């Protein structure tokens, strides 16, 4: 390991290259995906939504963009993909939990 003196520039080849992920982060993400699959994947999320709606909402908040900036030209068709009242999702989640319990 070279000793650097104050004011000296570092070699352009020094350090990690741009875009190379941290090994620990990669390992943690892989472990989380594996645990998600072992817990039941989508069925686990449905169970979580039914039993711990606040935790489920926090997960959703982490993946939904806070802001979206877009420029739209031409016609626009609006399609509602989710019922944000939670009623429909709550019923599906309860049904999934019940189905999982019966297995």
N, C-alpha and C positions, 0 to 999 in steps of 0.2 A: 504494500500500500504506500503510495507516494505521499510525501509531506507537502502540503500546499502552504504557500506564504500569502499573507494578506495582500490583496491587490492583484495577485496573479490570476489569469484567466484559466478556467478548466478546459480540458481537452473536449472537443465536440463529441467525442466518442465516450465520454465519461457518463456513468449512471445508466439508468434504464431507458430504453428507447421509448419514444412516444407511442402510446397505444398498447403497450405490453401490460396485461393485467397483473396485479399483485397475486402471488401464488396463494397466500392465505385467503384472500377474498374468493378466489376460484374454488378452493377446497371447501370453504364454508357454504358457498352457493350450491355446490354439488351435494354436500351433506344435507342441506335443507330440502333440495329436490328429492333426494332419496327418502328422507323421513316423510315428506308429503306423500310420496307414492306408497310407502308402507302403511301410512295412516288411512289410506283409502282414496286419495286424490280428490276428485270432485265431490264424492259423497262426504268426505271429511269436511270440506268447505260448506256444504249444505247443512251438515250437522252443527258446525260452528255458527252459521247464520241463525239457526233456530235456537241454540242454547246460549250463545254469547253474541247477541247482535251488535253490541258496542265494539267488540274485538273485530268482528267481521267488517263493520263499517270503517274501522281504522285501516284494515287491509285495503279496502276499496279506495280509500282516500289516498293511499300511497301509490296507486297505479293510475288513477284518473288525473289527467293534467289539470293544474289549478287555473291556468289561462290558456286560451287558444287564440292565436292571432292568424286570421286568414283573410284573403281578398277573394271575393266571389264575383264572378262575372257570368252573365247568362241566367238561365232559370235555376231555381232551387226547389227541391222536393224535400220536405221534412218527413222523417220516419221516426216514430217513437219506438225505441228499442227496449226501454225498461219502464216499469211502473214504479216510480220512486216512493209510492205510499208504503211499499214493503209488504202489502197484503198478499199479493200473488207469490212473491218469493218466500214469504213466511210459510205459506201453505205447502209449497214445493219442498222446502227445507224440512218441515215436520213430516211430510210423507217419506222423504229420504231417510230420516232418522228412524222412523217406524219400520221401513223396509230393512234397514241395516240391523235393527234390533231383532227382527224375525229370522235373520240368517244365522 
